[in-house]
C-alpha cells in the first residue's frame, strides 16, 4: 500500500505557468468585449494579455480596442473585475492588479 501521508505543509506545491494565467485572463476579457460590441458592428483586434507573477501574486496587463461610442470607464472596470475574478477563481492565486490599456477606439464598420 502507500506510506504515511505527509503533513499538509509538506505535500509539495503547484506551479501554474504564466501562459495559463494569460489564457484565463484573455478569455475573461473576450467575454466582456463580446457583450460590449453591438451585433453587426465590426470588432476590434483581439486583446493582448501579458502577466507577471512576482512571488505569490499575479499582475495582468491587457491591451485592447473598444467600440466607439461606449462607456470606456465602465468597460475597463468590467474587464478588470472579470479578469481578476476568473484568474483568482480558477487558479487560487491572488490578483494584485489588472492594468487595462485602451489602444484604439473603433467606430462603425471601420477597423
N, C-alpha and C positions, 0 to 999 in steps of 0.2 A: 504494500500500500504506500501511502505517502508519509513523509516525515512530519515533524511538528510544524504547525503553522506559525510563520514569523509574526512578530508583534506588528500592529498596524503601521507604525512608522518605518518598518524595515522591509516592506514588501516590494520595493522598487519604486520607479517613478514613470510617469507618462510624459513623453515629449511630443508636442504637436508641431508639425513642420509649419514654417511661415506661410508656405503656399496654401496650406489648408485654411489658415485664418483668412488669407486673402480671398480664397474661393467662397468661403462662407459670407464674407463681407460683400463681395461683388454680387452675390445672389440677392442679398438683402437690399442692396442699392437698386438693382434691376427691378425688384418688386415695387419699390416706392416709385421709380420712374415710370413703370407700366401704368400705374394709377394716375400719374401726372399728365401723360400725353393724351390729349383728346383723340378719339377714334378718327381715323382718316388723315391725321396730320403726320408730317414727317417726324421721324425720331432722331434724336441726337446720336452721336457716336457712343459706342459702349463705354461705360465708366472705366477709368483706370484706377486700380486699387493697389496700394502698397502697405505693408505692415512692418512694424518694428516691435521686437519683443525684448525690451530691456528688463531682464530679471523675470519677475512673475506677472508682469502686466503687458497688455497689448495696446499699441498705438496704431491707429488706422488712418491712412490718408487717402481721400477719394477725390479724383479729378473728373468732373462731369460736365455735360451740356444740359441745359434746361430749356423748356419751351418758353417762348415769349409771346404774349404776356403771361405771367404767372406770379404767384406769391413766392418769390425766391427765398425769403427768410423762412417761410413755413416749410417749403420743400427741403431746404438744407437741414432744418430741425428734424423733419421726418426721417431723412437719410441718417442723421446722427443717431437718433433714437433707435430705429430699427436695426441698424448695423451693430450698435453696442448690445442690444438685446439678443440678437441672433448669435453673435460671436460668444458672448458670455453664456448663453443658454446651451449652446451645442458643445462648447469646449470646457466650460467651467473656469475659464480664465477671466481675470478682471480687466476690463477695458478702461484704460486711463484717459484716453482721448480719441475722438473721431474728428479729424480735420476735413472739412469739405471745401473744395476749391471749385468755383464755377468758372470754367474756362471759356464758355461760349453760350450765348442765348440764341436759340434757333426759332425763327419766325415762319409761319405759314408752311408752305411745302418746300421751301429752300433748305438746304443743309449746309 
